Structures are given as C-alpha cells and as structure tokens.
Amino acid sequence: MWRRFLTWLDDRTGWSGPLAKILRYPVPEHAHRNPLFTLGGLTLALFLVQAVTGMLLAMYYEPSPEGAYRSTDFIQFELPLGWLVRGVHHWAASLIVITVVLHLARTYLYGAYKRPRELTWLIGIVLFLVTVAFSFTGYLLPWDQTAYWATKVGTEIAGSLPGLGPLLLRLMRGGLEMGQATLTRFYATHILILPGILVLMLAAHLLLMRRYGLVGPLAGQAEGDGQGGKQRDKSVPFYPDHLLYEAIIALVVIFLLIAASRFFPAPLGAEADPTDASVVPRPEWYFLFYYQLLTYFPGWLEPVATVLIPIFFFGSLVLLPFLDTGSERRPWKKPVTTGAFIFYALAVVVLTALALMR
C-alpha cells in the first residue's frame, strides 16, 4: 500500500527525480566516517531539533513581562514533559554553538575557503552570526533575573557604540528602557526573522557545498572541484552509506541531550525585578570571553573592545579567501593563518577561564 501511494504521488509530482539526484550525491572516501566531516550534518540536525522544540514551547509561552516567567515556570515544572522539551532546547542551543565553531575551524584549517568556495565560506560566517543572534535573543525569553540583567548589559554595550549606538539601543529595546517592546522584539526576532534568514542561508550553503564538494584534509592544491586526482574517483553514495553514518551520530547526540535534560535541567532563576540592581549579570558560557575582554577596556577605551576588535576579527574572516589565494591548503604549510588560529583559540580559552574564576 505504501509503495502504491508513493508511485501515485510520484506520477503526479515527479518528486523522486530531484530526490534521487540529491541522495545519489557522491561523498568522497576521505570524508566518509570522518567525524570532522559530520559537523555540518549534525548542526543541521540540531537546528531541526531546535525548530521542533521551539514550536512546542511557543504553544505555551506568553511573550509579555507579566506572563513570560509564569509561562516558562509552567512549562518547566507543571506541563507534562515540559522539562524535557525545554531542556533539549536549552542544551541543543549550546551544542549548536560548539558544532558551528568546530565546523568553521575545520573549514579554516583545511583551507576550504579558497577559490571557488569563497561564497560558501562567507555564508558560513553569516550562519555563525545568526547562531549567536539566536542565543542572544533566546536568552531573554524566560524573563528571569539573570536573563534580564545580562540582556540589559548587552544592549547597553551595543548602545555605547560611537555614532549608531543610541539608535541601535532604541531599536533593540523598543525605547530607552527594557519592557514589553523589548520582549516582543526579541521574541519576534527569535521565532520569525532569524529562522527566515537561517533557512535561506542554509539552502544557499547546501547548494554551494553540493556544487563544489568537500576538500580533503591533506589536499595540497586548490582544486576547482574539491577532489582532485585519485580522490575524485573514490567515493561512497550519500544514501544509504553516509546518511546512515550521520543519522547514527545525530541519534546519539539527541539521546545525550535527553539525558542532559534529565540530570541537568534547564536553569530558571527568580523572576526579573528591574528595581533590583544587586544582580551581577553573567552571560552564557560562550559569551564569557567577550565579557572578560570588556573589563580590560574601561571608560573611553570601551570602543576598542566593542568596535575595533570585532571589526578586525570578522573583517579578517571576510577578507581571508581574497587574501590567502595560494594553492597550499595544508595547515602546517601555512604558518600565518595557522598561527592566527592558534592565537585566537588560546585567547578565547584563557579569557573564558578568567571569566569563570571571577
């Protein structure tokens, strides 16, 4: 009966043609069963988990200062399996940051940003920024003390930018103070604007990846098709071989998310009190390095940390494919780019450790 239905549907839509073309995509042998080449698929699976759990949470969430905390508390402690849905959503958000960063790091070290993959790299940077924006906007939604004051500080940092700062602050908060307009804008951005951008960027990223293929870990030359030589002839089909491998990894990760939700429930502090300024705001762990960095640039030096360093960092990432145009991809043969990666990685680790000790 199922086959008859699929045949009937295929006769009227022709869905099997495009689907078969996608599923027959050859995966290079060097990427098959290599965990580093499953980071993209795992990130996509986590985004799907976030979409499903996010829709379930939205059914019970009330985006108002009076109802946000109350509805979150209801989800966490009264709604059947609400703790599970919220816990998976919370821990998957942190894991996505890790997988996106590792995916970018692997791309960076393998030189997979080189011609003709410049656009793929640039879209990957946009996807990283979208991931960070998801984390920042979602952090406020429970409307507890930590989220409220951390967001207040975060928006004030944006408001301290020279020139556009005051306008950006009003745009983010919906006024000078945080309240209903702030929560509405963060909620709308989190569930409408960012998902729309994400879908478009993911589609473009996957199409470009499908067009140019994957770069091998030891590729010494910048090939036009990403395989080169004998590697081009050695591959496995995406379906069922590689898809099964990635599906197993995704299922294991989802099981770990469920276990984390059970033994480490998603946090929920006291309800936000705008009059209680005694709270010491601390961002999520993946923003701690920046939180620590700001302490070294007080007063008039603050624009160095809020403007100059981010512009230099992201500007260097954007310009990287157009500056590093050589054919060499091996990281040990590229001391400048590899040295920059090591410096940035150590800086983030050290700053995060110092922030945790404060």
N, C-alpha and C positions, 0 to 999 in steps of 0.2 A: 504493500500500500504506500509506504514511504517513497519507494523508487518511482512508482507510478505518479505520485504527486510531484516529485522533482522533475520528472520528464515532462509532465503537463506544464509546470511552471517554466521550464527551460524553453519549451516550444513557443511560449508567449512572450518571454522576456529576453531570452538569449543570455542569461546570466552566467552560464557555465563557461562561455568563451573568455571573457575578461578574468573570471576567477581562475580558470585553468592557467592562463598566462602568468598570473601572479604566483600561483602555487608551484609552477614549474621553474621558478626563478632559481638559477644555479648558485649555490653558496660555495665559495672557494674552500678547498680542503683545509687550508690553514686556519680558517675561521670556525669550521665545524668542531664542536665540543671544546672550544676555547672560551672559558668564562668571560674573558675580556671582550669578546665579540657578541655576548648576550646582553650587555648592559643596555643597549638601545631597546631591544625587545622587552627586557624586564622593566625599563622605565615606562614604555607604552602600556604594559600590563598594569603597572601601578597607577597610571593615570586613569585607566578604565576602572580600577578598584575605587579610586577617589570619586569618579563620576557616579558610580552606583551608590556608594555610601553617602556621598554628598546629597544626592536626590532623596534618599531615605531620611537624612537629617533635616532637609528643608521642609519635609512634610509636617514636622513638629516644631520647627524653630520659629520664633516670633522676633522679627528684626526691629525691636524698639527697646529703649533703655529700661523700660518697666518690665518687658517680657523676655528679653534676651537671656538674662541669667536664669530666670524662673523656668523657661522652656529648656535650657541646657541642663539644669538640675533635674528636671523631669525626665529628660532623655537618659541621663546618666544613672539615675537611682530608682526610677519608677517604671519607665517603659520597658516591657519585656525585650530582652536582648539589646536594649538601647546602649548599654555599656559596651557591648561588642561592636556595634556599628560605629559609635563614636571613637572607641579605642583603635579600631582598624584605620579609621580616617586619620586619626592623630598620628599614629606611628608610621603609616604609609607616607604622610606628608614629610616626615623627617627622612625616611628612606629614599624618597624621590630626590631630595637634595643631594644625598650621597651618590646615587646612581648617575645623576646628571653630571655632577662634578667629575666622577671617575670616567664617564663616557667622554667628556671634553678632554680630560687628561690623557686618555688613551689616544684620542684623535691628535692631540697636540704632539705627544711623544713620537707617534708613528708618522708624523708629517702628512697626515691625511687632509690637511687644509690646502695643500699645494694644488696647482693647476691640474685638472679642471674643476676642482672641488671647492673653489672659493665661496660660492654661494651656499653650499652645504654647510660650511664652517660658520658663515655669518648667520644663517638661520639657526644653527645650534646655539650661538651666543644669545640670540633673541629668545629661544626656548629656555635658556638658563635664567634670563631676566624675568620671563613670565613665571617660572617656578618660584623665584624669590618673591615676586609680587603676590603670588598665591599664598605664600607663607605669611607675608606681612599683613595682607588683608584678612586672612582667616584667623589670625591670632587674636584680633579684637572681638570677634563674634561672640564668645562666651560672656563677655562683659563682666569679667571678674577683676579684682584689684590689680593683679599683675598685668593682665592684658590692657586694661585701661591706661595705667600709668606708663607702661612700656610704649604704647602707641602714642600717647601724649608727647613723650620724649622724642619718639621717632619723627612725628610730624613737626616738632619744633626744630629738629635738626634740618629737615627739609626747608623749614621757614627761615633758617639762618643763611641760606644760600644768597650770595650777593645778587642784587637786581631782581630776579624772579622769585626769591624766597617768600615774601609776603603773599604774592599771588598764588604760589604753589600751596602755601599753608591754607589759605581760604578755599582753594579748590579741593584739597584733601579732606578738610574738616567740614566744609559747607558753611563756613563762618570763622569767627575768631576762636570760639570755644568748641569743645567736643560735646556732642549731644545726639539727638535724633538724626540730624542731617549727616553727621559723621558716620553713624552706624549704617544708615541707608546707603550711603555712597560706597562704603567698604563692602557691604553685603551684595549690592548690585554689581560691583566690580568683580567680586569673588565668584559669583554664580552665573553672570551673564557676559561681561566684557572679556575677562581673561579666558574663559572656556572658548569663546568665539575665536580669539587670537590663537589660542593653542591648537584648535582643530585646523585652522588654515596653515599654520607653521608646520605642524606635524605632517599634513598632507604634502606640502612642498618638500619637506625634509625627506620623506619616504620616497617620493618620486625621483628626487635627485640621487638618493642612495641607490635606488633601483637602476638608474641610468648609468652610473659610473662605477658601481660595485664597491668592494672593500679593498683596503690597502693591507698588504701583508706586513707582519711585524719586522721582517728583515729586508723589506724592499729597499734597494739602494738607489733606484731610479724613479723619477716621477712619470709613471706611465699614463697614457691617455685613458686607458680603460680600467686601470687599477689592478690589473692582474699581471700581465707581462710574462713573456716566455712560457715556460712549462706550467707555471701556476694557473694559466688561463685554461688549460686542458683538464686540470684536476679539480673536480667539484662534486658536490652532492646536491640532490634536489632539496629545495626548501621544504617541500611536502613529500613524504612524511618525515624525512630524516631530521632536518634541522628544526623544524617546527616542533616535533616531539621533544627534542632536547630542551628547547627554550620553554615549552609548556611545563615540563617536569620541574625546571628551576623556578618558574613562576608559581607553581602549586606549592613547592616547598616554602617559598618566601611568604605566600599567603597564610600557610599554616603557622609560620613563625609570627606573623602579625597577629593572628588569632591568639596564640599563646601569650604574646606580649600584652595584649588587651586584657587577658585573664589575670595575669600575675602583676602587671604594671598598668593599672587603669589610667585612662586619660586624666590629667590633672584638672581640677576645678577649685579655685580658691574662693575667698569671700567675695560677696557681691561688690561691684565697683562703687566706691564712695568718692566723688570728686572733691569733697571737703577734707579728706584725709590724705595729707601730703607726706605722711610719715613713711609711706611705702617706698622702698628702694627698688626702682624698676630694673628688671633684668630681662633681656630679650631671650629668644630661643637660642639653643646652643650654637646653631650655625651663624648667628649674628654676633656672638660673643667677641670674636676677634676684632670686629669693627667697633664694638662698644669699648673695648680696651684701647684701641688705636686713638679714639677721640680724646682720651684722657691725656695724651701727650701733646695735644694742640688746643690749649685753653684760650679763651678770650679772642683776641684779634687774629690768632693763628688758626682758629677753627676752620676757616675756608680751605686751609691746606688739606685737612682730612675729609671735608665734605665735598670739595670741588676738584682740587688739583690731583690728588691721589686717585680717585675714581676715574677721572678723565684720562689720566696717564695709563691706568691699568686697562680699562676697556678700550681705550684708543689703540693701545698696543696690540690687543687681541684682534681688533677690527682690521688693522693695517698689516698684521702678520703675514697673510697669504700674498700680499703685494710687496712685502719687503724681503721675505725669505723665498726667493724664486728659484733657488738652485735645485738640482735634481736629487741631491742627497736627502734621504729620509731617516737613516739610522741615527738614533739619539746620541750614541757615543761618538758619532762623527760630526755632531753639531754642538760645540761647546757653548755657544752664546745662548741659543734657545733652551738647551737643556739646563744650563746654569741659571737662567731666568726662572725656569720652572721650579728648580730646587729652592731658589731663594724665596719665591712666593709661597711655596708649600711650607717651608720652615717658618716663615713669618706668620702664617695663619695658625700653625700648630702652637708656636710659642705664645702668640697673643691670646689664643683661646685658653691655654694653660694658665697664663697670668690672670685672665678674667675669672677663671674658676677659683683661683686662690684668693680673690678679693673678698 
